[in-house]
Amino acid sequence: MARRRTTDPRQVTFQPPGGTPGSLAQPRTRRPAPARTKAVRWTDLINTGTRLDEDTIERMNDAVEDTGLGLQGVWEEAINYYCDRLDPAIPAELPPGTEKDPVPRPSEPAADPDSLTLITARLTPNTRRRLLSGCHQEKLGGQEFIPAALNAWFDHLNESDATS
């Protein structure tokens, strides 16, 4: 009985050029990733958080429902509204540079810190600069300034709804 000759799978075989087209596997080429058409927006937003009481959180949830704005939109509107009404008003556009500074601490610790819930929103750099300016102007910490701004804006919304 004749033995069949088996080829070693580790051995490379040479195929001369000009063989049948498409018979050999072509090397895989990697396609370049498609170019990004839009810049990522969330990268320029700055996390800003404070502790809020249950009443303010409830009013904030109602405002989110009524206005259709998200948490960020409500905070943006409230802080800008409040900064516009301070005496003297904080300019609508502030020069860049301070948005990464920490929000001032409260002037007095909360009476019952366990009753407050930490809420965080991502603010645009200009709104964050306005928040910091407002805190320094009013000599308040973020934990006092942000709820004041939110409640002032909620009151403004209620007044506008009553007159409509």
VEXBA-660793 format. One line per field, with one value per atom (N, C-alpha, C, O): residue in three letters; atom name; z, y, x. Coordinates in steps of 0.2 Angstrom, whole numbers, m for minus. Example, Ala and Ser with C-alpha at 12.3 -4.5 7.8 and 13.67 -1.06 7.14 Angstrom:
// VEXBA-660793
residuo	(Ala/Ala/Ala/Ala/Ser/Ser/Ser/Ser)
atomo	(N/CA/C/O/N/CA/C/O)
c3	(39/39/39/42/35/36/39/40)
c2	(m28/m22/m16/m17/m11/m5/0/6)
c1	(66/62/66/71/64/68/64/67)
//
This chain:
// VEXBA-660793
residuo	(Met/Met/Met/Met/Ala/Ala/Ala/Ala/Arg/Arg/Arg/Arg/Arg/Arg/Arg/Arg/Arg/Arg/Arg/Arg/Thr/Thr/Thr/Thr/Thr/Thr/Thr/Thr/Asp/Asp/Asp/Asp/Pro/Pro/Pro/Pro/Arg/Arg/Arg/Arg/Gln/Gln/Gln/Gln/Val/Val/Val/Val/Thr/Thr/Thr/Thr/Phe/Phe/Phe/Phe/Gln/Gln/Gln/Gln/Pro/Pro/Pro/Pro/Pro/Pro/Pro/Pro/Gly/Gly/Gly/Gly/Gly/Gly/Gly/Gly/Thr/Thr/Thr/Thr/Pro/Pro/Pro/Pro/Gly/Gly/Gly/Gly/Ser/Ser/Ser/Ser/Leu/Leu/Leu/Leu/Ala/Ala/Ala/Ala/Gln/Gln/Gln/Gln/Pro/Pro/Pro/Pro/Arg/Arg/Arg/Arg/Thr/Thr/Thr/Thr/Arg/Arg/Arg/Arg/Arg/Arg/Arg/Arg/Pro/Pro/Pro/Pro/Ala/Ala/Ala/Ala/Pro/Pro/Pro/Pro/Ala/Ala/Ala/Ala/Arg/Arg/Arg/Arg/Thr/Thr/Thr/Thr/Lys/Lys/Lys/Lys/Ala/Ala/Ala/Ala/Val/Val/Val/Val/Arg/Arg/Arg/Arg/Trp/Trp/Trp/Trp/Thr/Thr/Thr/Thr/Asp/Asp/Asp/Asp/Leu/Leu/Leu/Leu/Ile/Ile/Ile/Ile/Asn/Asn/Asn/Asn/Thr/Thr/Thr/Thr/Gly/Gly/Gly/Gly/Thr/Thr/Thr/Thr/Arg/Arg/Arg/Arg/Leu/Leu/Leu/Leu/Asp/Asp/Asp/Asp/Glu/Glu/Glu/Glu/Asp/Asp/Asp/Asp/Thr/Thr/Thr/Thr/Ile/Ile/Ile/Ile/Glu/Glu/Glu/Glu/Arg/Arg/Arg/Arg/Met/Met/Met/Met/Asn/Asn/Asn/Asn/Asp/Asp/Asp/Asp/Ala/Ala/Ala/Ala/Val/Val/Val/Val/Glu/Glu/Glu/Glu/Asp/Asp/Asp/Asp/Thr/Thr/Thr/Thr/Gly/Gly/Gly/Gly/Leu/Leu/Leu/Leu/Gly/Gly/Gly/Gly/Leu/Leu/Leu/Leu/Gln/Gln/Gln/Gln/Gly/Gly/Gly/Gly/Val/Val/Val/Val/Trp/Trp/Trp/Trp/Glu/Glu/Glu/Glu/Glu/Glu/Glu/Glu/Ala/Ala/Ala/Ala/Ile/Ile/Ile/Ile/Asn/Asn/Asn/Asn/Tyr/Tyr/Tyr/Tyr/Tyr/Tyr/Tyr/Tyr/Cys/Cys/Cys/Cys/Asp/Asp/Asp/Asp/Arg/Arg/Arg/Arg/Leu/Leu/Leu/Leu/Asp/Asp/Asp/Asp/Pro/Pro/Pro/Pro/Ala/Ala/Ala/Ala/Ile/Ile/Ile/Ile/Pro/Pro/Pro/Pro/Ala/Ala/Ala/Ala/Glu/Glu/Glu/Glu/Leu/Leu/Leu/Leu/Pro/Pro/Pro/Pro/Pro/Pro/Pro/Pro/Gly/Gly/Gly/Gly/Thr/Thr/Thr/Thr/Glu/Glu/Glu/Glu/Lys/Lys/Lys/Lys/Asp/Asp/Asp/Asp/Pro/Pro/Pro/Pro/Val/Val/Val/Val/Pro/Pro/Pro/Pro/Arg/Arg/Arg/Arg/Pro/Pro/Pro/Pro/Ser/Ser/Ser/Ser/Glu/Glu/Glu/Glu/Pro/Pro/Pro/Pro/Ala/Ala/Ala/Ala/Ala/Ala/Ala/Ala/Asp/Asp/Asp/Asp/Pro/Pro/Pro/Pro/Asp/Asp/Asp/Asp/Ser/Ser/Ser/Ser/Leu/Leu/Leu/Leu/Thr/Thr/Thr/Thr/Leu/Leu/Leu/Leu/Ile/Ile/Ile/Ile/Thr/Thr/Thr/Thr/Ala/Ala/Ala/Ala/Arg/Arg/Arg/Arg/Leu/Leu/Leu/Leu/Thr/Thr/Thr/Thr/Pro/Pro/Pro/Pro/Asn/Asn/Asn/Asn/Thr/Thr/Thr/Thr/Arg/Arg/Arg/Arg/Arg/Arg/Arg/Arg/Arg/Arg/Arg/Arg/Leu/Leu/Leu/Leu/Leu/Leu/Leu/Leu/Ser/Ser/Ser/Ser/Gly/Gly/Gly/Gly/Cys/Cys/Cys/Cys/His/His/His/His/Gln/Gln/Gln/Gln/Glu/Glu/Glu/Glu/Lys/Lys/Lys/Lys/Leu/Leu/Leu/Leu/Gly/Gly/Gly/Gly/Gly/Gly/Gly/Gly/Gln/Gln/Gln/Gln/Glu/Glu/Glu/Glu/Phe/Phe/Phe/Phe/Ile/Ile/Ile/Ile/Pro/Pro/Pro/Pro/Ala/Ala/Ala/Ala/Ala/Ala/Ala/Ala/Leu/Leu/Leu/Leu/Asn/Asn/Asn/Asn/Ala/Ala/Ala/Ala/Trp/Trp/Trp/Trp/Phe/Phe/Phe/Phe/Asp/Asp/Asp/Asp/His/His/His/His/Leu/Leu/Leu/Leu/Asn/Asn/Asn/Asn/Glu/Glu/Glu/Glu/Ser/Ser/Ser/Ser/Asp/Asp/Asp/Asp/Ala/Ala/Ala/Ala/Thr/Thr/Thr/Thr/Ser/Ser/Ser/Ser)
atomo	(N/CA/C/O/N/CA/C/O/N/CA/C/O/N/CA/C/O/N/CA/C/O/N/CA/C/O/N/CA/C/O/N/CA/C/O/N/CA/C/O/N/CA/C/O/N/CA/C/O/N/CA/C/O/N/CA/C/O/N/CA/C/O/N/CA/C/O/N/CA/C/O/N/CA/C/O/N/CA/C/O/N/CA/C/O/N/CA/C/O/N/CA/C/O/N/CA/C/O/N/CA/C/O/N/CA/C/O/N/CA/C/O/N/CA/C/O/N/CA/C/O/N/CA/C/O/N/CA/C/O/N/CA/C/O/N/CA/C/O/N/CA/C/O/N/CA/C/O/N/CA/C/O/N/CA/C/O/N/CA/C/O/N/CA/C/O/N/CA/C/O/N/CA/C/O/N/CA/C/O/N/CA/C/O/N/CA/C/O/N/CA/C/O/N/CA/C/O/N/CA/C/O/N/CA/C/O/N/CA/C/O/N/CA/C/O/N/CA/C/O/N/CA/C/O/N/CA/C/O/N/CA/C/O/N/CA/C/O/N/CA/C/O/N/CA/C/O/N/CA/C/O/N/CA/C/O/N/CA/C/O/N/CA/C/O/N/CA/C/O/N/CA/C/O/N/CA/C/O/N/CA/C/O/N/CA/C/O/N/CA/C/O/N/CA/C/O/N/CA/C/O/N/CA/C/O/N/CA/C/O/N/CA/C/O/N/CA/C/O/N/CA/C/O/N/CA/C/O/N/CA/C/O/N/CA/C/O/N/CA/C/O/N/CA/C/O/N/CA/C/O/N/CA/C/O/N/CA/C/O/N/CA/C/O/N/CA/C/O/N/CA/C/O/N/CA/C/O/N/CA/C/O/N/CA/C/O/N/CA/C/O/N/CA/C/O/N/CA/C/O/N/CA/C/O/N/CA/C/O/N/CA/C/O/N/CA/C/O/N/CA/C/O/N/CA/C/O/N/CA/C/O/N/CA/C/O/N/CA/C/O/N/CA/C/O/N/CA/C/O/N/CA/C/O/N/CA/C/O/N/CA/C/O/N/CA/C/O/N/CA/C/O/N/CA/C/O/N/CA/C/O/N/CA/C/O/N/CA/C/O/N/CA/C/O/N/CA/C/O/N/CA/C/O/N/CA/C/O/N/CA/C/O/N/CA/C/O/N/CA/C/O/N/CA/C/O/N/CA/C/O/N/CA/C/O/N/CA/C/O/N/CA/C/O/N/CA/C/O/N/CA/C/O/N/CA/C/O/N/CA/C/O/N/CA/C/O/N/CA/C/O/N/CA/C/O/N/CA/C/O/N/CA/C/O/N/CA/C/O/N/CA/C/O/N/CA/C/O/N/CA/C/O/N/CA/C/O/N/CA/C/O/N/CA/C/O/N/CA/C/O/N/CA/C/O/N/CA/C/O/N/CA/C/O/N/CA/C/O/N/CA/C/O/N/CA/C/O/N/CA/C/O/N/CA/C/O/N/CA/C/O/N/CA/C/O/N/CA/C/O/N/CA/C/O/N/CA/C/O/N/CA/C/O/N/CA/C/O/N/CA/C/O/N/CA/C/O/N/CA/C/O/N/CA/C/O/N/CA/C/O/N/CA/C/O/N/CA/C/O/N/CA/C/O/N/CA/C/O/N/CA/C/O/N/CA/C/O)
c3	(0/0/0/4/m4/m5/0/2/3/8/4/m1/7/4/7/13/4/6/9/5/15/19/19/20/18/18/26/29/27/34/34/30/38/38/40/38/43/45/39/39/34/28/23/22/21/16/9/8/5/m2/m6/m4/m11/m16/m22/m25/m23/m29/m34/m32/m40/m45/m47/m47/m48/m50/m57/m61/m58/m64/m64/m69/m58/m57/m58/m61/m57/m58/m53/m47/m56/m51/m46/m47/m40/m35/m31/m26/m34/m30/m24/m19/m23/m17/m12/m15/m6/m1/m1/m1/m2/m1/6/10/8/15/17/13/23/25/26/29/24/25/30/30/34/39/36/34/36/34/39/45/37/42/45/42/52/55/51/49/51/48/52/58/49/52/56/54/62/66/63/62/63/59/64/63/70/76/81/83/84/90/96/96/101/107/111/113/113/117/124/127/127/134/137/143/133/136/139/143/137/139/145/148/147/153/159/160/165/171/176/178/180/185/191/193/193/198/203/200/209/213/220/222/223/229/233/230/239/243/243/245/242/242/246/247/249/253/249/243/252/249/245/240/248/245/238/233/238/232/227/221/229/224/221/215/225/223/218/213/219/215/208/203/209/203/199/193/202/198/194/188/198/194/189/183/190/184/178/173/179/174/170/164/173/170/166/161/170/167/161/156/161/156/150/145/152/147/147/143/151/151/156/160/155/159/165/166/170/176/174/177/169/167/164/166/161/158/164/163/168/174/178/180/179/183/179/182/173/168/169/170/168/167/174/175/180/186/188/191/187/189/185/187/178/174/176/176/177/179/186/186/191/197/196/199/192/191/188/189/183/180/185/184/190/195/201/205/201/207/206/201/212/211/213/219/209/202/199/201/193/189/186/185/186/184/176/173/172/165/162/165/156/153/151/151/149/146/151/151/153/157/154/150/155/151/154/160/150/153/158/158/162/166/173/176/176/182/183/188/177/178/181/184/181/185/192/196/195/202/206/203/212/216/218/219/219/221/229/232/231/238/243/241/249/254/257/257/260/263/269/272/270/276/283/287/283/289/287/282/291/290/290/294/287/287/294/297/296/302/303/308/298/298/291/286/290/284/281/275/286/283/280/276/281/277/270/266/268/261/257/259/250/245/240/238/239/234/227/225/223/216/212/214/207/202/195/193/192/185/182/185/175/171/168/164/170/168/162/162/158/153/157/162/154/157/159/164/155/156/162/166/162/168/174/180/174/180/182/188/177/179/183/187/180/183/190/194/191/197/202/208/200/205/206/212/201/203/207/212/206/211/218/223/219/226/229/235/225/228/230/235/225/226/232/236/233/238/245/250/244/250/253/259/248/249/247/242/250/247/242/241/238/233/236/232/242/245/247/248/247/249/242/242/238/232/227/224/226/221/223/218/229/231/230/228/232/231/224/223/220/212/210/206/212/209/212/208/218/221/218/217/217/214/207/205/203/196/196/192/201/202/204/201/208/210/203/202/199/193/188/185/188/184/186/182/193/196/194/193/195/193/186/185/182/174/173/169/176/175/178/175/183/186/182/182/179/175/168/164/166/159/159/154)
c2	(m6/0/6/7/11/17/22/23/25/30/37/39/40/47/52/51/56/61/67/70/68/74/80/79/86/92/95/94/98/101/107/112/108/114/121/126/120/125/128/133/124/126/130/129/135/140/138/135/138/136/143/147/142/148/147/142/153/153/158/163/156/160/166/164/172/177/175/171/178/177/171/168/168/163/165/171/162/164/170/169/175/181/179/175/182/181/174/172/170/163/164/159/169/169/174/179/173/178/184/184/190/196/198/196/202/204/209/213/208/213/219/220/224/231/234/233/238/242/248/252/249/256/261/260/267/272/274/273/276/278/284/288/284/290/296/296/302/308/310/310/313/315/322/327/322/328/334/340/332/337/336/331/342/342/339/341/336/334/340/343/340/346/346/351/340/339/340/341/340/341/348/348/353/360/361/367/357/358/356/352/360/359/356/359/351/348/353/355/354/359/356/354/355/352/356/359/355/357/353/349/354/350/354/360/351/355/351/345/355/353/350/351/346/342/347/345/353/357/360/360/362/364/359/360/353/347/346/345/346/345/351/349/357/363/362/364/359/358/353/354/348/342/345/343/349/352/357/357/360/365/361/363/355/351/349/349/346/344/350/349/355/361/364/366/365/369/364/366/358/353/353/350/358/358/352/350/350/345/349/355/345/348/353/359/352/357/363/369/363/369/373/379/369/373/377/382/373/377/383/388/382/387/393/399/392/397/401/407/397/400/404/410/401/405/412/417/411/417/422/428/420/424/428/434/424/427/432/437/430/435/441/446/441/447/452/458/449/453/455/459/453/456/463/466/466/473/474/473/476/477/470/465/470/464/462/466/455/452/452/450/454/454/447/442/448/442/437/431/440/437/439/445/434/435/433/427/436/433/426/425/422/415/416/420/410/410/407/404/409/407/401/399/399/393/387/383/386/380/381/376/387/388/385/384/383/380/385/390/382/386/387/383/394/395/391/389/389/385/389/395/386/390/394/392/400/404/401/402/397/394/386/385/382/375/374/377/369/368/365/362/367/365/358/355/355/347/345/344/343/341/335/333/331/324/325/321/331/332/335/336/336/339/333/328/334/329/332/338/329/332/331/325/337/337/340/345/337/339/341/337/346/348/350/352/349/351/358/359/363/370/372/370/377/379/384/386/385/389/396/398/399/406/406/411/401/401/400/402/395/394/400/401/404/410/415/419/416/420/418/422/411/408/410/412/409/411/419/421/423/430/432/436/429/430/428/431/422/420/425/426/427/432/439/442/441/447/447/452/442/441/439/438/437/434/427/427/423/417/411/412/405/399/397/399/392/389/385/385/383/379/384/382/391/396/399/401/400/404/400/403/394/390/389/390/387/387/393/393/399/405/407/409/405/407/402/404/396/391/394/394/395/397/404/405/408/415/413/416/409/407/404/405/399/396/401/400/405/411/415/416/416/420/416/419/409/405/405/405/404/404/411/411/417/423/424/426/421/421/417/419/411/407/410/409/414/417/423/424/426/432/430/434/424/421/419/417)
c1	(4/0/4/9/3/7/5/m1/10/8/7/10/2/0/5/6/7/11/7/3/8/4/9/15/6/10/9/4/15/15/11/13/6/2/6/4/12/16/20/23/21/25/21/15/25/22/23/29/18/19/19/15/23/23/19/19/15/11/13/14/15/18/13/7/15/10/7/9/1/m3/m7/m10/m8/m13/m20/m21/m25/m32/m33/m32/m36/m38/m43/m48/m42/m47/m46/m50/m41/m41/m37/m38/m33/m29/m33/m36/m32/m35/m31/m25/m35/m31/m30/m35/m25/m24/m30/m32/m32/m37/m34/m29/m38/m35/m41/m47/m38/m43/m45/m41/m51/m54/m53/m54/m52/m51/m58/m63/m58/m65/m67/m64/m74/m77/m75/m75/m74/m72/m78/m84/m77/m82/m85/m81/m91/m94/m96/m96/m97/m99/m94/m92/m93/m88/m93/m99/m90/m93/m95/m90/m101/m103/m102/m101/m103/m103/m96/m96/m91/m84/m83/m79/m87/m85/m90/m89/m94/m99/m95/m90/m97/m93/m98/m103/m96/m100/m101/m96/m107/m108/m113/m119/m112/m117/m118/m114/m124/m125/m130/m133/m131/m136/m142/m142/m148/m154/m159/m159/m164/m169/m175/m175/m179/m184/m189/m191/m191/m195/m193/m196/m186/m183/m183/m184/m181/m181/m187/m188/m193/m200/m201/m204/m200/m201/m197/m199/m191/m187/m190/m190/m192/m195/m201/m203/m205/m211/m209/m212/m204/m202/m199/m200/m196/m193/m199/m199/m204/m210/m214/m216/m215/m219/m215/m218/m209/m205/m202/m201/m202/m199/m191/m188/m188/m181/m179/m182/m173/m170/m167/m168/m163/m160/m155/m155/m151/m146/m150/m148/m155/m158/m162/m161/m164/m167/m162/m163/m156/m151/m148/m147/m147/m145/m149/m147/m156/m161/m161/m161/m161/m162/m156/m157/m150/m144/m143/m142/m145/m144/m150/m148/m156/m161/m159/m160/m157/m155/m149/m149/m144/m138/m140/m137/m145/m148/m151/m152/m154/m158/m154/m157/m148/m144/m142/m142/m141/m139/m132/m130/m127/m128/m128/m125/m131/m132/m125/m121/m125/m118/m119/m124/m114/m114/m116/m114/m119/m122/m116/m116/m111/m105/m99/m97/m95/m89/m83/m84/m78/m72/m70/m71/m67/m65/m59/m56/m59/m53/m55/m51/m61/m63/m68/m69/m70/m75/m73/m77/m67/m64/m63/m62/m64/m63/m68/m74/m66/m72/m77/m76/m83/m89/m87/m85/m88/m87/m91/m97/m88/m92/m97/m97/m102/m107/m104/m99/m107/m105/m106/m102/m111/m113/m115/m118/m113/m115/m122/m126/m125/m132/m134/m131/m140/m143/m143/m141/m146/m147/m144/m149/m138/m135/m138/m138/m141/m144/m150/m152/m154/m160/m159/m164/m153/m151/m149/m145/m150/m148/m144/m145/m138/m134/m137/m138/m137/m139/m134/m131/m132/m127/m129/m133/m128/m129/m123/m118/m123/m117/m119/m124/m115/m116/m111/m106/m114/m109/m104/m106/m98/m93/m96/m94/m99/m101/m106/m106/m111/m116/m112/m113/m107/m103/m99/m98/m96/m93/m98/m96/m104/m109/m111/m112/m111/m113/m107/m109/m101/m95/m95/m94/m97/m97/m103/m102/m108/m114/m113/m114/m109/m108/m103/m104/m98/m93/m96/m95/m101/m104/m109/m109/m112/m117/m114/m117/m108/m104/m108/m109/m110/m113/m110/m106/m111/m108/m113/m119/m111/m115/m121/m126/m120/m126/m131/m137/m130/m135/m137/m143/m132/m134/m138/m143/m136/m140/m147/m152/m149/m156/m160/m166/m156/m160/m161/m167/m157/m158/m163/m168/m163/m168/m175/m180/m176/m182/m185/m191/m180/m182/m185/m190/m182/m184/m191/m195/m192/m198/m204/m209/m202/m207/m209/m215/m204/m205/m209/m214/m208/m212/m220/m224/m221/m227/m231/m237/m227/m230/m232/m238/m228/m230/m236/m240/m236/m242/m248/m254/m248/m254/m256/m262/m252/m254/m256/m260/m255/m257/m264/m266)
//
